[in-house]
Amino acid sequence: MTKKMTFNETEILEQLDLAFNETPSKYYPVGQPKDIKYNFFLNLEHGYFETAGNRIHLYADSTKWVIVFEKNGYQNRGTCAEIILDYIGNCIDYPVEKYPDSNCISNSSCIILIDPTEFERIENKEGDEMETFELIGQNIKEIKIRDKVVSFDNNYKNYEQVGIEVRDYDNPKKLIGFGNLIRYLHETNPTVISATENEIRKHIPKDIPKLMTIEAFHFVSAYEKANPPSQQETYQLIAKVLTTRDTTNWKPQQKPNNSWKNWESGHI
């Protein structure tokens, strides 16, 4: 006798809608009265985050399901390149930041790719204030990404060939911007800035099977509140894949548009 499913497409879409509207779900820990709870959804237009790559990971068995949104890029003004993982599902070990008077509970986890110290090392030291702001020095040959040293390509023409616009104003030497770097790595060496399977699984059950990773999909602005996930083909198909555990149900008709080239981000 087949074990009865404990979740369905409706529940999955409801949980996606809650995250889309920044409302914590019933699966969040109760916590204390002063605790703050955040429920994040994939956002490719964040003003303080210059998006590079993004993917969706799906996990499920007969009783548990998880969707993991992965996004990487450069946190402008924050001088940090990172991966952001947002978790939606019924079996998440929610990240908790503890403070003296309260806790912060969220569905989001951050992985540092390039920290502020490394950006300070590679930042251009010559010229006026704008020529040194978030631009990489001409003599930099290597950059440390996590614990790996990666060769740095400072030829702006190579960046333009993959669709990256290197800024002209206050940049006579056509130096590569911090955000340009992460987008270039996404286009030429995406593995070095992508989350590993172990990193993705940090907040979900170790025994839950992975169904698939979706690299290309149709995305609707997170600010278009009149069109929640439950009304979108992308998430309706994801719900079907999760409930059936059959990846052949991923048959989108809408054209993928989730490339950073289609969305403005990191402009604040």
C-alpha positions in Angstrom: 0.0 0.0 0.0 1.4 3.4 -1.0 2.0 5.8 1.8 -0.3 8.8 1.6 1.2 12.1 0.7 1.2 14.7 3.5 1.5 17.7 1.2 -0.1 18.8 -2.1 0.3 21.4 -4.8 -2.0 23.8 -3.0 0.1 23.8 0.2 3.3 24.4 -1.8 1.8 27.3 -3.7 0.4 28.8 -0.4 3.8 28.7 1.2 5.4 30.3 -1.9 2.7 33.1 -1.7 3.5 33.7 2.0 7.2 34.1 1.2 6.4 36.3 -1.8 4.4 38.6 0.6 7.1 38.4 3.4 4.7 36.6 5.8 6.2 33.8 8.0 4.5 30.4 7.7 3.1 28.0 10.2 6.4 26.0 9.9 8.4 28.7 11.6 9.4 28.0 15.2 7.1 29.7 17.7 10.0 31.4 19.5 9.5 34.3 22.0 7.2 37.3 21.8 10.0 39.7 20.9 11.5 37.5 18.2 11.6 38.9 14.6 10.7 36.6 11.7 11.6 37.1 8.1 10.3 35.1 5.1 12.3 35.9 2.0 11.6 35.2 -1.7 13.9 35.3 -4.7 14.5 38.9 -5.8 16.5 39.6 -8.9 16.0 43.4 -8.7 17.4 44.3 -5.3 18.9 47.8 -5.2 21.7 46.8 -2.8 22.6 43.5 -4.5 24.0 43.4 -8.0 22.8 40.0 -9.1 24.9 37.6 -11.1 23.6 34.0 -11.1 20.5 32.3 -9.8 19.0 28.8 -9.6 16.2 26.9 -8.0 16.8 23.5 -6.2 14.0 21.1 -5.6 13.9 18.3 -2.9 11.1 16.0 -1.9 10.1 12.6 -0.5 6.7 11.2 0.4 6.3 13.6 3.4 8.8 16.4 3.0 9.4 19.1 0.4 11.9 22.0 0.0 12.5 24.7 -2.5 15.8 26.5 -2.3 16.4 29.7 -4.2 20.0 30.4 -4.9 21.3 33.8 -5.9 24.9 35.2 -6.1 26.3 38.6 -6.7 27.9 41.7 -5.3 26.5 43.6 -2.3 27.1 47.1 -3.4 27.9 49.6 -0.6 28.4 46.5 1.5 31.7 45.6 -0.2 31.0 41.9 -0.1 30.3 39.2 -2.7 28.0 36.4 -1.5 25.6 33.6 -2.2 22.1 34.0 -0.7 20.0 30.9 -0.2 16.3 31.3 0.6 14.5 28.1 1.8 10.8 27.4 1.5 9.3 24.0 2.6 7.8 22.0 5.4 11.0 20.6 7.0 13.5 23.5 7.2 15.9 24.1 10.1 15.4 27.8 10.1 18.6 29.9 10.6 18.4 31.8 14.0 20.5 34.8 15.0 20.5 35.2 18.8 20.6 38.5 20.5 20.4 39.4 24.2 16.7 40.4 24.2 15.4 38.5 21.1 16.2 36.2 18.2 16.0 36.8 14.5 14.5 33.8 12.7 14.6 33.7 8.9 14.5 31.4 5.9 17.7 32.8 4.5 21.3 31.8 4.7 24.4 33.7 3.4 27.7 32.3 2.1 30.6 34.8 1.7 32.5 34.6 -1.6 34.7 37.6 -1.3 34.9 39.4 2.0 35.5 43.2 2.6 39.2 42.6 3.4 39.9 41.1 0.0 37.9 43.8 -1.8 40.0 46.4 0.1 43.2 44.7 -1.1 42.2 44.6 -4.7 40.5 48.0 -4.9 42.2 50.5 -7.2 44.4 52.9 -5.1 45.2 55.5 -7.8 43.1 58.4 -9.0 40.3 60.4 -7.5 37.6 59.2 -5.2 35.4 57.8 -8.0 38.3 56.1 -9.7 39.0 54.1 -6.5 35.4 53.3 -5.6 34.5 49.7 -6.2 37.0 49.3 -9.0 39.7 46.7 -9.2 43.3 47.8 -9.6 45.0 47.4 -12.9 47.9 45.4 -11.5 45.8 42.8 -9.6 46.5 39.3 -11.0 44.6 37.0 -8.6 41.6 37.2 -6.3 40.7 35.1 -3.3 37.2 33.6 -3.6 36.3 31.6 -0.5 39.5 29.6 0.1 40.5 29.5 -3.6 42.8 31.8 -5.5 41.4 32.6 -9.0 43.2 34.4 -11.8 41.8 37.8 -12.6 41.1 38.9 -16.1 41.4 42.7 -16.4 40.7 43.0 -20.1 37.4 45.0 -20.3 36.8 43.8 -23.8 36.3 40.2 -22.6 33.7 41.5 -20.2 31.8 43.4 -22.9 31.8 40.3 -25.1 29.6 38.5 -22.5 27.3 41.5 -22.2 28.8 43.3 -19.2 29.0 47.1 -19.5 32.2 48.4 -17.9 31.4 51.9 -16.7 32.8 54.9 -18.7 32.3 57.8 -16.3 35.2 58.5 -13.9 36.9 55.4 -15.3 39.4 56.4 -18.0 41.4 53.1 -17.7 38.2 51.0 -18.1 38.9 49.2 -14.8 36.7 46.3 -13.8 34.0 47.0 -11.2 33.4 44.7 -8.2 30.0 43.7 -9.6 31.4 43.3 -13.1 33.7 40.6 -11.7 31.0 38.5 -10.1 28.9 38.6 -13.3 31.9 37.7 -15.4 32.7 34.7 -13.2 29.1 33.7 -13.6 29.4 33.8 -17.4 32.8 32.1 -17.6 33.4 30.1 -14.4 30.1 29.7 -12.6 31.1 26.8 -10.4 33.6 29.0 -8.4 30.7 31.3 -7.2 28.0 28.7 -6.9 26.8 27.0 -3.7 27.9 23.4 -3.2 25.4 20.7 -2.4 26.7 20.5 1.2 26.1 24.2 1.6 22.6 24.1 0.1 21.7 21.1 2.4 22.9 22.8 5.6 19.3 23.8 6.7 17.3 20.8 5.3 17.1 17.1 6.3 20.2 15.1 5.2 18.1 12.2 3.9 15.7 14.2 1.6 16.3 13.3 -2.1 17.2 16.0 -4.6 15.0 16.0 -7.6 16.5 18.6 -9.8 18.2 22.0 -10.2 16.5 24.5 -12.5 19.0 26.8 -14.2 16.7 28.6 -16.5 13.1 29.7 -15.8 10.6 32.4 -16.3 10.7 35.0 -13.5 8.2 37.6 -12.5 9.2 40.7 -10.6 9.0 40.2 -6.8 7.4 43.7 -6.7 4.5 42.7 -8.9 2.3 41.8 -6.0 -0.8 41.3 -8.1 0.8 38.3 -9.7 1.8 35.9 -6.8 3.6 32.6 -7.4 0.4 30.6 -7.2 -0.7 32.3 -10.4 2.6 31.7 -12.3 3.5 28.8 -14.5 7.0 28.4 -13.1 5.8 27.7 -9.5 2.7 25.7 -10.6 5.1 23.3 -12.4 7.5 23.3 -9.5 4.6 22.3 -7.2 3.7 19.5 -9.6 7.3 18.2 -9.7 7.5 18.2 -5.9 4.2 16.3 -5.4 4.8 13.7 -8.1 8.6 13.6 -7.6 8.6 13.3 -11.4 11.0 15.8 -13.1 9.4 15.2 -16.5 6.6 17.4 -15.3 8.9 20.4 -15.7 7.7 21.4 -19.1 7.5 25.2 -19.1 5.9 27.0 -22.1 7.1 30.5 -21.0 10.6 31.6 -22.2 13.3 31.7 -19.5 14.2 35.3 -18.5 16.1 34.8 -15.2 19.4 36.0 -16.5 20.8 39.1 -14.8 20.8 40.7 -18.2 17.1 41.0 -18.1 16.8 42.7 -14.6 18.2 45.9 -13.1 19.8 45.4 -9.7 22.5 47.0 -7.5 21.8 50.6 -8.5 21.2 52.2 -5.2 
